[in-house]
Amino acid sequence: MAKEPVAVVGIGQTKHVAARHDVSIAGLVREAAARALADAELTWADIDAVVIGKAPDFFEGVMMPELYLADALGAVGKPMLRVHTAGSVGGSTALVAANLVAARVHRTVLTLAFEKQSESNAMWGLSLPVPFQQPLLAGAGGFFAPHVRAYMRRTGAPDAIGSLVAYKDRRNALKNPYAHLHEHDITLEKVRASPMLWDPIRYSETCPSSDGACAMVLTDRAGADRAPRPAAWVHGGAMRSEPTLFAGKDFVSPRAGSDCAADVYRQAGITDPRRQIDAVEMYVPFSWYEPMWLENLGFAAEGEGWKLTEAGVTELGGDLPVNPSGGVLSTNPIGASGMIRFAEAALQVRGEAGEHQVDGARRALGHAYGGGAQFFAMWLVGAEPPAG
């Protein structure tokens, strides 16, 4: 039996900020969910199930918060699932919801991801000692910086590439009203002059710590036919994982990432991603990961990703816009960051991304990764229903 086509008919985000002291976790998630329902012109009663995701519970210090969020999300008496795959969880959560619709388990599903990092301290939460694991030192940057240096050695990429990515994404964020960082006085020189945190990663080349939530309403073909606005259709979606550490692991281009992308492209009929995909919302918490993931996802040959960045290909007006929303570099409620990538890809193909809309976008990729570059989740959405 063929899978049910899955459509994104509602999208809602909070304004992402350093600290939302005006709402509880329940108030934060309800804000995003209510906006997604309003976008779809549906009510809480129209939702058959809720799929929720977030990063590790110690980021807020509340264990299993989903247990008390059912009421805030209209899920009392309805199925409610929690997903957790570290930083990629926002993407994985959306894929679990999409699969419930595709398998005809539920017709209309609300999916939501969030983080309220101001309630705790994510950097030091990430630095907790774990037996038999490589220490992260001072947060994720201390873990990933050596892999960036390995990429630079392997490809000969010049030092300036990281600053170019950060300057691009922060400028894009100025066009996104929901983005956390709105640095109106940003210049390339200011990025390059910012303090070095983890060589070669500078302060302005890192993601912020944000409070925020993102929600989507996913439905079947009949639900999409009733939707008030154009839907974004899921053409392919996949998750992959691999151990954090194993002999032969390639931190620069993880096998799980390239395998995940290949599966999504196969499902969507993509044979030349560089030419067939119009926009990419890529999980880039540290700026150097843009060229690294361009290679890992098949947009550039090995060693060539940084050249696309340097040539302006990934600019909002370029041939392959990457993170027109400002990306994780500008907004990072960790548990929601992956879902924001998925939702922003859907906004692009719906033609509803506002000032950061990519002209003529018909197919867009949403990408998320997490943990020690071990969890990957991706989907490809299009303006038309999938063939077949």
Secondary structure, 3 states (H helix, E strand, C coil): CCCCCCEEEEEEECCCECCCCCCCHHHHHHHHHHHHHHHHCCCHHHCCEEEEEECCHHHCCCCCCHHHHCCCCCCCCCCEEEECCHHHHHHHHHHHHHHHHHCCCCCEEEEEEEEEHHHCCHHHHCCCCCCCCCCCCCHHHHHHHHHHHHHHHHHCCCCCHHHHHHHHHHHHHCCCCCCCCCCCCCCHHHHHHCCEEECCEEHHHECCCCEEEEEEEEECHHHHHHCCCCCEEEEEEEEEECCCCCCCCCCCCCHHHHHHHHHHHHHHCCCCHHHHCCEEECCCCECCHHHHHHHHCCCCCCCCHHHHHHCCCCCCCCCCCECCCCCCCCCCCHHHHHHHHHHHHHHHHHCCCHHHCCCCCCEEEEEEEECCCCEEEEEEEECCCCCC
